[in-house]
Amino acid sequence: MLNYLVKKLELALYTCNTYASCEKGTNENFNGLLRRTLPKKTSFEKLENDNINSILDQINKMPRKLLNYNSAQQLYEAFC
């Protein structure tokens, strides 16, 4: 069912392999960045799109060591 929806809606879906801990670090890091703004037990159903976009904008503007201290937004704008 999930594969059907991904194809039908033309979505990109990232999933981790069950026992590949090296794949989970990025997900856990992103969850931690979200939790800086949204405490545990926050209902995501009640969030407005503007609020979500603001949080994602903050995350995308953060400099990252992995990106040579550039932000994801800077690299996106440079290459697109």
HUPE-V144450 format. One line per field, one symbol per residue. ss: DSSP state (H for helix, E for strand, L for the rest). A space follows every 10 residues. Layout:
ss: ???
//
This chain:
ss: LHHHHHHHLL LLLLLLLLLL HHHHHHHHHH HHHHHHHLLL LLLHHHLLHH HHHHHHHHHH LLEEHHHLLE EHHHHHHHHL
//
